[in-house]
Amino acid sequence: MDPKTILKSYFGYDSFRSNQEEIINTVLQKRDCLVLMPTGGGKSLCYQIPAIAMQGTAVIISPLISLMKDQVESLRINGIEAAALNSGNDFSADTVVRRKCLDGTLKLLYISPEKLLAESMFLLRNMNISLFAIDEAHCISQWGHDFRPEYTQLNILHQEFPQVPIVALTATADKITRNDIITQLQLQDPQIFISSFDRPNLSLTVKRGYATKEKDNYILNFIKARPLESGIIYCLSRKTTEKIAKFLSEKGIRCSIYHAGLTQHDRDVAQLRFQRDDVQVICATIAFGMGIDKSNVRWVIHYNLPKSIESFYQEIGRAGRDGAPADTILFYSLADVVQLSQFAKDSGQKEINLDKLHQMRKYAESNVCRRRILLNYFGEQRDYDCDNCDVCENPPHRFDGTEYIQMALSAVKRTDESIRTATIVEILKGIASPTVRRKGYNQLKTFGVGKALSTNDWQDYLLQMLQMGFIEIAYDQSNIVKITDSGYDILYGRKRAELCELDHTVKETLKPKRRLHLQIPTITIPGLPETTGVEDKQLFEALRTLRRQCADEENFPPYIVFSDKVLHSLAMIKPTTLETFGYIQGIGEFKKQKYGLRFIALIQKFV
């Protein structure tokens, strides 16, 4: 079959997304290629369709057992022969998989890099290999955000199998990482494909200056406004994940925790419960997510500032993989900047990591369209705003903040620029802490001049001052604050400056334009009246229940049966015959025959 026929028959789609068809044709021509495509952009089809079209078995190198399991289940439920070789298999399971590889009945074999190296001299040499695909290829590069040393030995692929094409795929890799991937894998004159990084279905919001209690209450209200939506909360530390999970559980929210301090068994259980919708929320460190292909994650919250835009983009990309609307929220504070700057300073790549953090801060502190900043980082210029970020929807209000800035700078100056941000706030608030009393700062003229403002307000104004270049933090001098030349201009009245007003709203409501119920364009299907994009919400919930029943029967996560987007389409179009059921985007021939009659019977009750 040709690629378009495979796309429709097995995966249920009528057309390819950007770059997919070109990438597939390049692989079919047995050329190496490097694919840079955002999470949720359809990377897997770029090697799955050639694997089906070509003679032999495609070998997919993947870093995580959970990711392999997810991919294999998704392929099998579409009627495609796939299996995995990894440390999670027992001897008999491995024997069955090896036999299928040797007799050519498998179209795709998923394998870890460690297992690949062990099998390269025996199993692989006796297989008819159609292509190699290296997923999460940024793991190969020491400049990538998830470097894994065992990946560096994958250069044996071209040495041992020079005629087999290699496709390397990743969601986030800057120029230096891309070049390193090509060098490490010894790709031969590779075709490089860089897709648009825009995920227009993701809303982008940053919340600044929230105290811990305000942050927790905002998150609680946010989740309560979305009772049926799955989401991820990313935290900087293990302790924070446990604290948030405990708080939410006490409020009746079903949630789990995931971090590197747990046993492998506990992590696997947490991930499985989340994938199968047994819990609504997972509170996790960055250890979580690479193995998740869950298409119905409707929101991602960052409790703390991420260390780089690559990490941030990878993590928010786990929301809305089905193309339906999804929300992303980033909380940001001065404490995050100080802590992450210290991490970068102590790392083995200080300058690179400080620069990555600077770019992340630029995104979080922006007063212009956030999507434009995000896309610009990946080399994608845009000359218009997105209308789907907090800056576009609610431009910040400013006021003349010269007096407040002078108060803060005066406190720094009168202490000979030898204090940290926490002490600045204590002086301004008139808090006689042990440090303040020991140093005699409570005798300063500035002591207590800003007590009318809250501690959180002062912390955020200091963050804005840092952003505007009025102060800088000497990370090599115990994080003390220094006044810049621009700051002295404000302090001595030579210039004036504005600050952004703060929003401490903790009440979050579900905005109409962010509603889960997807607005689908007018669709014409033979034998059905033209639809207008209005769905039956009760039918949608009934379809969710049926999907869960089907998934439980086969021990699959619900989203593998059908994505949320497919259910929205069914609830809107309401097909009542097997033929019209098969016209829905995302329903291939195999799923149509397997599930069609059960879903049609349910839909007929609502028509």
N, C-alpha and C positions, 0 to 999 in steps of 0.2 A: 504493500500500500504506500501511496505517497504521503508526505507529512500532513497535508490538510485532511486527508481521509482518516488518518490515525488520530488526529486532533479531535475530530468530530465523533468517530466511532468509539474511542476509548475514554476520552475525557469530556466529551459533550460540548465542545466549543466550536463556533463557526469560523472564528478568525483568530489570528495570532496577535499577541501584544507586540509593542515596539521591540525590534531587533530579534525577536524569537526566530522568525522564519529564516533570516539571514544567517543566524548562528547555526541553526539546524542544517542548512544547506552546506555550510562550511565544514561541519563535522562529517556530513555524508560524503564530502569530497576528500575525506581523510586528511584534513589540514588541522594543525594545532591551533587552538584559540584560547584567549583569556577573556572571560566574561565578567564584567562588573555591572551588577544589576541589583536594585534595592530589594530588601526583604519584602516578600509578597509580590515581587515583580514577575515571577514565573520562571526562575532559574532552572528548576528541576525538569521542566518540559524540554529544555534545551539539550539535555542528554537522554531523557527517557524516550522521546520520539525517535531520534536516530537509533537508539538501542533496539526499538521494536522494528524499525525499517531495515536494519542491517543484518547480515548473516552473523551468527555467533552470539557470544555473551558479552555484555558491557560490564566492566568492573568499575564500581563506584567506591572511591576511597572517602570515608566519612569519619569524623573524629569521635562521635558519641554513639553508644549502643542505642540510646533512646531515640536518636535521630534516625538511625537505620531502621529501627522497629516501626517508627511512624511511617517512613517512606515505603517500606515493604508492605505494610497493611493497606496503605492507600493504593498501591499498585494492584495488589491481589483483589481488592474489592472492585477494581475496574477490569478484572479478568486478565491481568498480565502476570506471567510467571516471574516471581522475584523471590530472593532469599538473602540471608545475611550470614556471614562467617565472623564471629567475634567471641570474646571470652564469656559471653552470656549463654552460649550453647553448651549442651553436654556432648559427649562423644558420639552418641547415636544420631543426634541432630546434625552434627558436623558431617558425619558419614553420608547421610541422605543428601545434604547440600552438595558435597563434593561429587557424588555420583551424578547428580543433575547437571553440574558444571561440565563434567567429562562427556556426558551423552548429549549435551547441547540443548536440553529442555528449558534451561533458565535463560531469560532474556536480560535480566539484570542481577548481578551479584554485588551486594553491599559488603564492604570489608574495612576493618580498621587499618591504619598504616602499620601498626605492629604486626598484625596478622598477615598483611600483604607481604611484608619482608620475610616472614617465616615461610610463606607458601610460594614465594617467587621462583624458587628453583625446582619445585615439584608440580604442584597443582597447576599454576598459571602456565607453565611451559607446555602442558598437555591439553590446554583449553584452546578453543577457537575464540580469541578475544576480538571483539568488534571495535571497542574504544575504551579508553580510560577517562573517567571523570573524577576530578579532585574537588570535592565540595569544601566550603569554608577554607578556600585556598590561602587566605591571609595568614592562616596558622603557620604557613611555611616560612614567612618572613620575620626576622627579628625586629623589623620596624612595624609589623602589624600589631594590633591591640590584643592578640591572643596567641602569642608565639609558642609553638610546641616543637621541641628539638627533634622528636622522632620523624617529623614531617620532612626534615632536611635530607633524609636518605632516599626520598622519592625520585631522585635523579636517576635511579637504576631503571626506571620505566623505559626511558628512551634508549638506554644502553642495552637492555635485555630484549626489548620489543620495539625496534626502530621503525617498523612499518605501521604500528598502531597509533592512531591519532590521540592526542591528549587535549581535553578541555578542562581548564582550571576556572572555577567559579567562586565568586565572593560578593558579598553585599557592600562591603566598605573597604576600600584600599586607596590611599593617596598615591601620588606618582612614584615616590621612592619605594613604596611597598609593591606596587605593580611591577616595577623593574626588577625587584628582588625575586618575585615569584617566577618571572620569566627566566632569570638566571639560574635559580635553584633547580627548576624543573628541566632546564636545558631545552626549552620549547624551540622548535625549528620554525623560524620565520612566522611567528604566530599572528593570526588576525586578532586584533584587539577590539572588543565591543564594549562601549560604555553607554548604558541606557540612562534615560532621565532619572534623576534621583527624586523627582517630585512624587509625593504620595498625597494627592489632593484630598483624599478621603480622611486624612488625619488632621484634626484640629490641633493647634499648637498654643499652649498657654503657659506662662511663667508667673508664679506667685512669689513675691518678695516680702521680706520683713515680717513673716509670720512667726509668732512664738510657738513653742512645741504644742501647747494646749490648743492654740488656734489652728495649727496645722492638722492635729489629730481630729478635731471637730469638723473641719472642712472636709477631710477625707471621709469621715463617717457620713456626713450629709450627702456627699457626692455618691457614695455607694448605695445609700438608701434610696436615692433618686433613680437608681438603675438596678432594681432588684433582680433582674434576670440576666444581667450582663457580667461576663467573666472579665477579670482584670488582674494586673500585676503591679505590685508596689516594690520598687527597687530602693534599697537602702545601702548606705556606705559601710555599715558594720553589722556583724551578726547580732550584737546586742540590740540594735535598733529593730531588726526584723522581728525578734522575739517580743519586744515591747509593743510594737504595733499590732502584731498578731494577737497578743493577749488582750489588748484594748478592744480590738474589733470583735473578738470572740465573746468577750463579756457583754458586748452590745448586740449579740445575736447574729453576727455575720459569720458565715461558714468560711474558714480560711485555714491555710497551712503555712508552714515556714520552710525555707530552703536555703541552706548555706553550707560552706565547705566544712564546718565543724560537726555536721551530722554524719552518721554512718551512711555508707552507700545505700544500704537497705532503706533507711529512713528517707533519704533523698528520692529514691526511686518511688517509694510509696506516695510521697508528697506530690511528685510530678504526675504520677498516674491518677491520683484523685483529682488533680486540677484538669488534666486532659479529659477525664470522663465526666466532668461537671459535678463531681461529688462535693467539691468546694467551689465557692464563687471567686475567692481571692487567694492569691499566693503572695506572701511577703518574702522577698528574696534579696540576696546580694547578687553581684554580677556573675556569680557561679551558675546562675540559672538562666536558661533561655535558648542556648544554641541548639539543644535537642528538641525544641518545641516547634511543631508545625501546626499548632492549633489555630484554625482559621477564624474562630469566633471570639477571640480576645477583643473586647470592645473598648478597653482603655488601658493605659499604662501611666502610672504615677511615679515620678522620681522624688523620693523623700529628701534627697540631697543632690547637690550638683555632681554630674558625672565628670570623670577626669579628662574626657576628650569628646569631640563631636562624633568621631567614629563610634565610640562606645554608645553615646547617646542615640545616634541614628540607628544603630543595630538594635538597641533595646526598644525604642518606640516603634520600630518596624514590626515588632511582634504583635502589634494591634492592627486590626482591620485587614488581615491578610486576604480576606474574601472580597475586598473592594468596597464593603459597606462602611458607612461613617463610623469613626472611632475617635476617642479623645485622648490627648496626652497632656499631662500636667507636670510642670517642673517647679519644685520649691527651691529657693535660692537664698543664701544668707552669707554674711561676711565670714562667719565661722567656717563655712564650707571652703571659701577661698583660701583662708589661712591654712586649714588642715591639708587641703590638696596641694597647695604650694609647697608645704613642707614635705609631703610625700614625693613630689617631683624633684625637689632639691636633694633628697636622700636617695633617689633612684640612680641607676647606672647610666641613665640617659637624661641628665638634668635639663640641658638646653632644649632638647626635643620635647620633653614632657611639659616643661614650662610654657613652651610655645603652643602646644596642644591645649593646655589649660587656658591660656590667654584667648584662644579662638572660642573655646566653650563659654568663657565669661562674656565675650563679645556678643554671642548669641543671647545669653540670658539677660544681659544688661541693655539690650537694644531697645530703642524707641522707634524703630522702623520695622517694616514687615519682617517677621522672623523667618518666614519661608525663603525670602530672598537671601538672607544671610546664610541660611543652611545650604541652599543650592549653590550659592557663590563659593562656599568652602570646597565643594566638589567640582568647581570649575564650570558651573552651569549658570550663565548670566540670565537675568530676567528683568525686564524694564517695567513691570507692573506689579501691584500688590495682590496678595492671595485672597483677601477677604475671609480667611478661615484661620486667623490667629488672633490672639488677644489684642495685639497692637492695632491691627486693622479694624477690629470690631469695636474696640474702646480705646482710642488714642489717649495717652496719659495726659493729665492736667498738670500744669506747672505753676509755680509761684516764685516770687522773689525770695530766695532762701539765703541771701547774703548774710543776714544777721546770725542765723543758725550756723552757717559755715564758719563765720568769724569766731563764734563761741568755741567751736571745736578746735579750730586752729590755735586759738589763744591758749587753750588748755595744753596743747602739744608744745607750744613755744615756751610757756612758763615752766614746763618741766624739762626744759633743755632737750626736747625731742628724744626722751629716754623711756617712754611708756608704750604699752600695748593698747589695743583698741578697747579692751575691757576696762582698763583703768581710766581712759578718756571718758567713758560713759559714767563711771563712778564719780569722777570729779564734776562733770556737768550736772549729774542728778543730785549731787550733794550727799553721796553715800560714803560714810566714814568707814570704809573697809580696813582690814588690818594693813594692807599695802598703803592705802591713802594716809592713814594715821602715822605709820612708821616713817614715811617719806615727808610728812608735813604738808601734803597736798591739800589738806582741809583748811590750811591757812591762806591758800591762793585766792586772789580776787575772783577767779573764775569758778571757784567751788560753789555749786548749787545754782549757777545762772540758768541752767536748762532743766530745772526740776519739773517744769510744767509739761514737758514731753515724756513719753514712756521710754523705757529702756529699748524696746524694739524699734521705736521710731528713730532714736539716736543711732542704733546699729545700722539701720537702713540708710540714714543720711550719710553716715561714714562710708558705707558701701558706694553710694552715689559719688561722694567726694573722691574715692579711690578710682572709680570709673572715669570721672572727668579729669583726673590727673592733678588734683589739688594736694593729695597726699600719696605717699608710697610706703610700702611695708618692707623693712629691711629683714628679709628672711634669714640672712646670715648673721644677724645681730639679735637673735631671740624674738623676732617678729615685732620689733619696736617701730613706731610710726614716725616718718620724716615728712616735713613740709617741702613741697616742690616750689620752683620759681612761680608757677601759676598760682599756687596756694598763697604765696606771699603777696601777690597782687590783690587777692581778695582780702587777706588779713589786714593790709594797710590801706584798704579803701580805694585802690587804684582801679579796680574793676568790680562789677557786680555779677552775680550768678543765680541761676534758677535751680530749684529742686523739683522733683516729681512728687505729687501728692501720693500718700500711701493708702492702700485699700486693705483693711483687715477683716473684710467680710468672710464669715465662716459658713454662711447659709448658701448652699449650692442647689440650684433647681435645674431640672432637665430642660434645657432650652429647646424650643420647637424645632429649630433647624438641625439640632444634634440628635433628633430622635432616632431610636434604633430602627424604626420601620422605614426601610429604604424606599426612596422615590425612584422608580424605574421608568425610563422613557417609554413613550408609546410603542407598543409591540404588536405586530401583525402575525398571527399564526393561522395557517389554513384550517378552516372549520370552526374558528372561534371569533367572536366579535372583537373589534379593536379595543385594546385596553388603554386606560388613561393614567396609570400610575397610582391607583388607590387600592390598598390591600385590605383584606378582612383580618383584623387583628385577632379575633377569636379563632379563626382558622389557623393563623400563624402559630398560636400557642398549642393548638391541637396537633399541628404538624411537628412541633418540637417534641411533644410527648411521644408521638409515634416514632420519630427518629430515635429517641432515647430507647424505646422498646427494641427496635431493630438492632441498635448498637449493643445493648445488653445481651441479646440472644447470641451474638457472635463474639462477644467480649472485645468490642472495638470502642474507641472514643466516638461520641456522637457526630463530631464534625467530619469524620472520615466517611460516614454514610452520605450525608449531604451538608453543604455549608449553609450558614445562616442566609447567605444571599440567594441560594437556591430555594430555601423555604419562603423567603419574602416573595420571590417570583411566583411560586406556586400559590401563595395566599392572595396574590393579586390577579394572576391570569386564570386560575382555577381550571386546569385542564381535566377533562372527564373521560378521555380515551387514552389508550396506551400510545397511540400515534402522536397526539398533541402533547402528552406528557414528555415525550422524547425531544420536543422542540425547545424545552427549557434549557438555557445555557448552564452547563455544568453537569448535565445528565447524559452520560454516554450510553451506548447500546447495552452494555453488560448490566449497568445499574437499572436501566429502563426495564429490562426483562426480570431482574431480580426483585425490585421493590415497587415497580409501577402499579400493579394491581392493588396492593395494600394502600398506597397513598391515594390512588384514584377513588377507592371505595370511601375513604375518609372525606375527600373533597366533595364527592357527590352528596354527602349529608348536609353540606353547607350551601349547595347551589340551589 
